[in-house]
Amino acid sequence: MTLPSATAAADGGVRSVTRAFDLLRAFDGEHRVRSLRELVEFTGLPKSTVVRLLSTLSNPGIITSPGESTYSIGPAFLRWVKLAEAMWEVGAEARQVMTALRDECGETVNIYIRQDLHRICVAQVEGTTTVRSVVRVGEPYPMTGGAAARVLLGGCPATVLDALSEQDARVDAKDLRTGAASTREAGFAITHGDRELGASAVAAPITAADGRLLAALSMSGPTSRFTADRVTQYVDAVTKAARQISAVGLGTVEAFL
């Protein structure tokens, strides 16, 4: 199951719905409360449009106003949070494998799935060191950078690779196909500074019983710790863990992939 792409939403979707989602994206763990001015700046929409959206979203409790001209996510989201957790929860056995991998190598471990033209982290076990790699669970990330993206590209149809190249002029569909084929053949991906300078990652595919690619298991951290010797160890550890998760299954989330 995939979500509509941003392009499709802009071209064929309801503009007001797209704008509402743009407004909701302004809130996250670091920005739990936003002022009206911040929301106008974040969305790039006219103040009058933002005020109308806030008024509409406040009625069902999707947006709440804790103070004068300040806004936050409302209590109505709780029903969807619980539903999302039930549908997208990675199983206990898979999490045990992730935790064991983290304990063995010390680096942050994530599971990513593909949704249309993005990859989304659905589970994370943070590394044990003070300086570590951390991403937001549920946040869309590009499919054109990072070890997990390279693994997920291996399961993409040609139409997705073409769409990615159309979305970003710097990306060539032919290069994506070549890279995806190389990753499939190797069974893993290694990147250094691919998505973010100073960050490295090793990823391997999580597959279904029929061999279909479901997700990517990724382990990431500072490039300074991903030395040649350690990377060799990390590749063995990550690919082994990915095979173990493939055997035990991803839990509830697997039913929707």
C-alpha positions as CSV (number, residue, x, y, z in Angstrom):
1,M,0.0,0.0,0.0
2,T,1.4,3.4,-0.9
3,L,0.4,7.0,-0.3
4,P,-0.2,9.5,-3.1
5,S,2.9,11.3,-4.1
6,A,3.4,15.0,-3.4
7,T,3.1,15.7,-7.1
8,A,-0.1,13.8,-7.4
9,A,-1.6,15.6,-4.4
10,A,-0.7,18.9,-5.9
11,D,-2.1,18.1,-9.3
12,G,-5.2,16.1,-8.6
13,G,-5.8,16.3,-4.9
14,V,-8.0,18.7,-3.0
15,R,-5.8,21.8,-2.4
16,S,-7.3,22.6,1.0
17,V,-6.5,19.1,2.2
18,T,-2.9,19.4,1.0
19,R,-2.6,22.7,2.7
20,A,-4.0,21.2,6.0
21,F,-1.4,18.5,5.9
22,D,1.3,21.1,5.2
23,L,0.2,23.0,8.4
24,L,0.2,19.8,10.5
25,R,3.7,19.0,9.4
26,A,4.8,22.1,11.3
27,F,4.4,20.3,14.6
28,D,6.9,17.7,15.8
29,G,8.8,16.8,19.0
30,E,10.9,19.9,18.9
31,H,8.0,22.2,18.0
32,R,5.0,21.1,20.0
33,V,3.5,24.6,20.1
34,R,3.6,27.0,17.2
35,S,2.5,30.7,17.0
36,L,0.3,31.9,14.2
37,R,3.3,33.8,12.8
38,E,5.4,30.6,12.8
39,L,2.7,28.7,11.0
40,V,2.4,31.3,8.3
41,E,6.2,31.3,7.8
42,F,6.4,27.5,7.8
43,T,3.6,26.9,5.3
44,G,4.2,30.0,3.1
45,L,0.5,30.5,3.0
46,P,-1.4,33.8,3.4
47,K,-2.3,34.6,7.1
48,S,-6.0,34.6,6.2
49,T,-5.7,31.0,4.8
50,V,-3.8,29.7,7.8
51,V,-6.5,31.2,10.1
52,R,-9.2,29.5,8.2
53,L,-7.4,26.2,8.3
54,L,-6.8,26.5,12.0
55,S,-10.5,27.3,12.6
56,T,-11.6,24.3,10.5
57,L,-9.2,21.9,12.2
58,S,-10.0,23.1,15.7
59,N,-13.7,22.1,15.5
60,P,-13.1,18.3,15.5
61,G,-10.2,18.7,18.0
62,I,-7.4,18.1,15.4
63,I,-5.8,21.4,16.4
64,T,-6.0,23.0,19.8
65,S,-5.1,26.5,21.1
66,P,-3.3,26.4,24.5
67,G,-2.8,30.1,24.5
68,E,-3.4,33.3,22.7
69,S,-2.4,32.9,19.0
70,T,-0.6,29.7,19.8
71,Y,-1.5,26.2,18.5
72,S,-0.7,22.6,18.9
73,I,-1.9,19.1,17.9
74,G,-5.3,18.4,19.5
75,P,-6.6,15.4,21.5
76,A,-8.5,14.0,18.5
77,F,-5.2,12.6,17.2
78,L,-5.1,10.1,20.1
79,R,-7.5,7.8,18.3
80,W,-5.3,7.8,15.2
81,V,-2.1,7.4,17.2
82,K,-3.4,4.2,18.8
83,L,-4.7,3.0,15.4
84,A,-1.3,3.6,13.7
85,E,0.6,1.9,16.6
86,A,-1.7,-1.1,16.2
87,M,-1.2,-1.3,12.4
88,W,2.4,-0.4,12.1
89,E,3.9,-1.9,15.3
90,V,7.0,-4.0,14.6
91,G,6.7,-7.4,16.4
92,A,8.4,-8.2,19.7
93,E,10.7,-10.8,18.1
94,A,11.9,-8.4,15.4
95,R,12.6,-5.8,18.1
96,Q,14.6,-8.3,20.1
97,V,16.8,-8.9,17.0
98,M,17.2,-5.1,16.6
99,T,18.2,-4.7,20.3
100,A,20.7,-7.6,20.1
101,L,22.2,-6.0,17.0
102,R,22.5,-2.6,18.8
103,D,24.0,-4.3,21.8
104,E,26.6,-6.1,19.7
105,C,27.7,-3.1,17.6
106,G,26.6,-0.1,19.7
107,E,25.1,1.8,16.8
108,T,21.5,2.9,16.2
109,V,19.3,0.3,14.4
110,N,16.3,1.2,12.2
111,I,13.7,-0.5,10.1
112,Y,12.6,1.4,7.0
113,I,9.7,0.8,4.6
114,R,8.9,2.4,1.3
115,Q,5.8,4.6,0.9
116,D,5.6,5.9,-2.7
117,L,8.6,8.1,-3.3
118,H,9.8,8.2,0.3
119,R,11.2,5.8,3.0
120,I,9.8,5.9,6.5
121,C,11.3,4.6,9.7
122,V,8.8,2.4,11.5
123,A,11.1,1.2,14.3
124,Q,14.2,2.4,16.0
125,V,16.6,1.2,18.7
126,E,19.0,4.0,19.6
127,G,22.7,3.4,19.9
128,T,24.5,3.2,23.2
129,T,27.0,6.0,22.7
130,T,26.7,9.7,23.5
131,V,27.3,10.7,19.8
132,R,24.9,8.6,17.8
133,S,22.6,8.7,14.7
134,V,18.9,9.2,15.4
135,V,16.0,9.8,13.0
136,R,12.4,10.5,13.6
137,V,10.1,7.5,13.5
138,G,7.3,8.1,11.0
139,E,9.2,10.9,9.2
140,P,9.4,10.6,5.4
141,Y,13.0,10.6,4.1
142,P,14.3,10.7,0.5
143,M,14.7,7.5,-1.5
144,T,17.7,8.9,-3.2
145,G,20.2,8.9,-0.3
146,G,21.3,6.5,2.4
147,A,22.0,2.8,2.7
148,A,18.4,1.9,3.5
149,A,17.2,3.8,0.5
150,R,19.6,1.8,-1.8
151,V,18.2,-1.4,-0.4
152,L,14.6,-0.4,-0.8
153,L,15.3,0.8,-4.4
154,G,16.1,-2.9,-5.2
155,G,12.4,-3.7,-4.8
156,C,11.0,-0.8,-6.7
157,P,9.3,-1.1,-10.1
158,A,10.8,0.9,-13.0
159,T,7.9,3.4,-12.7
160,V,9.1,4.5,-9.2
161,L,12.7,4.9,-10.4
162,D,11.5,7.0,-13.3
163,A,9.3,9.1,-10.9
164,L,12.3,9.7,-8.6
165,S,14.4,11.0,-11.5
166,E,11.5,13.3,-12.6
167,Q,11.2,14.6,-9.1
168,D,14.9,15.5,-8.8
169,A,16.8,16.6,-11.9
170,R,20.1,15.6,-10.3
171,V,18.9,11.9,-10.2
172,D,19.3,9.7,-13.2
173,A,16.9,6.8,-13.6
174,K,19.6,4.7,-15.3
175,D,22.0,5.2,-12.4
176,L,19.2,4.3,-9.9
177,R,18.6,1.0,-11.8
178,T,22.3,0.2,-11.9
179,G,22.7,0.9,-8.2
180,A,19.6,-1.1,-7.3
181,A,20.8,-4.1,-9.3
182,S,24.3,-3.9,-7.6
183,T,22.7,-3.8,-4.1
184,R,20.4,-6.7,-4.9
185,E,23.4,-8.7,-6.0
186,A,25.6,-7.8,-3.0
187,G,22.8,-8.3,-0.5
188,F,23.6,-5.2,1.4
189,A,24.5,-1.5,1.0
190,I,27.2,0.7,2.6
191,T,27.1,4.5,2.5
192,H,29.3,7.3,3.9
193,G,28.0,10.8,3.9
194,D,25.4,9.9,1.3
195,R,22.4,11.5,3.0
196,E,24.2,13.6,5.6
197,L,27.9,14.6,5.9
198,G,29.7,12.7,8.6
199,A,27.1,9.9,8.8
200,S,27.5,6.3,7.6
201,A,25.2,3.3,7.4
202,V,25.0,-0.3,6.6
203,A,21.7,-1.8,5.5
204,A,20.3,-5.2,4.3
205,P,16.9,-6.4,3.0
206,I,14.1,-7.9,5.1
207,T,12.1,-10.2,2.9
208,A,8.9,-12.1,3.0
209,A,8.6,-15.9,2.8
210,D,8.1,-15.6,-1.0
211,G,11.3,-13.5,-1.4
212,R,9.5,-10.2,-1.8
213,L,11.3,-7.2,-0.4
214,L,9.5,-5.8,2.6
215,A,11.8,-3.4,4.4
216,A,15.4,-2.5,5.0
217,L,17.3,-3.0,8.3
218,S,19.8,-0.2,8.8
219,M,22.5,0.5,11.3
220,S,23.9,4.0,11.3
221,G,26.3,6.2,13.2
222,P,29.2,8.7,12.8
223,T,31.5,8.0,9.9
224,S,34.5,8.2,12.2
225,R,33.4,4.9,13.8
226,F,32.6,3.2,10.5
227,T,36.2,2.2,9.8
228,A,37.1,-0.5,7.2
229,D,37.5,-3.2,9.9
230,R,34.3,-2.3,11.7
231,V,32.3,-2.0,8.4
232,T,33.2,-5.6,7.6
233,Q,31.9,-6.7,11.0
234,Y,28.8,-4.5,10.7
235,V,27.9,-6.0,7.3
236,D,28.0,-9.5,8.7
237,A,26.0,-8.5,11.8
238,V,23.4,-6.5,9.8
239,T,22.8,-9.1,7.1
240,K,22.5,-11.8,9.8
241,A,20.0,-9.8,11.7
242,A,18.0,-9.0,8.6
243,R,17.8,-12.7,7.8
244,Q,16.6,-13.4,11.4
245,I,13.9,-10.8,11.1
246,S,12.9,-12.1,7.7
247,A,12.4,-15.5,9.4
248,V,10.4,-14.3,12.4
249,G,8.4,-11.7,10.5
250,L,7.9,-8.0,11.0
251,G,4.7,-8.4,13.1
252,T,1.5,-6.4,12.4
253,V,3.2,-4.0,9.9
254,E,4.0,-6.9,7.6
255,A,0.2,-7.3,6.7
256,F,0.3,-3.8,5.1
257,L,3.4,-4.2,3.0
